[in-house]
Amino acid sequence: MTILLIYTTRDGQTLKIANTLAEHLHSAGHQTKLMPLAEAIDCDLRRYDGVIIGASIRYGHFDRTLAKFVNRHYELLNRIPSAFFSVNLTARKADKNTPETNVYTRKFLARIDWQPHLAAVFAGALYYPRYRTFDRVMIQLIMRLTGGETDTRKEVEYTDWDSVRDFAQAFSEKL
């Protein structure tokens, strides 16, 4: 089976998660192809046996092309094995790391016609030294308000890699 993994990423963590999913799916005997959302817009999804879409959230929003892509392809996505995962810093908290408890993911899934067969929310990473000044200050303010890391010299990866592997396994079983 050939699986297409489509992703949007801002700082690279969603791509890192997509790569990990691809590795686990490959080890389960599937062929995988990774593709940025910008390249997938006109992709013929019928060439794939399954599709996984991963998207990061910044300042409470997904990339605006995500909803356009899903609205364009939802009929096919509903017919073949498909999955969605979101990546955000809010998910570092145990009560915000599922599609039902993560407000961004819950709202997105409620307003689209695609009903992924599997959905997950993964905590992202905090890369203060890599951010532009504006983003560093804004993210630090958000983290201060939400009880997170505020030391701008630090990089912190919150992703639960066991959960990522479990998601890959669950999707493999859907095939």
Number of C-alpha atoms within 10 A of each C-alpha: 13 16 24 21 25 23 26 25 20 12 16 14 23 27 22 14 22 27 16 16 24 23 17 20 21 18 10 13 12 16 16 21 15 18 18 15 21 14 10 16 18 11 12 9 17 11 10 16 16 23 24 25 23 26 26 26 20 16 10 11 13 20 15 8 13 19 18 13 15 17 14 15 18 17 13 15 23 15 13 18 21 25 25 23 24 27 28 29 22 23 23 20 13 11 11 20 22 18 22 16 14 21 15 20 27 13 12 15 17 10 9 13 16 22 17 20 16 16 21 19 29 29 24 26 19 25 18 21 13 14 14 9 11 9 14 18 15 12 23 19 14 15 17 13 10 11 9 17 16 18 12 16 9 13 14 11 14 17 21 14 14 9 13 20 18 13 20 23 15 13 21 19 10 14 13
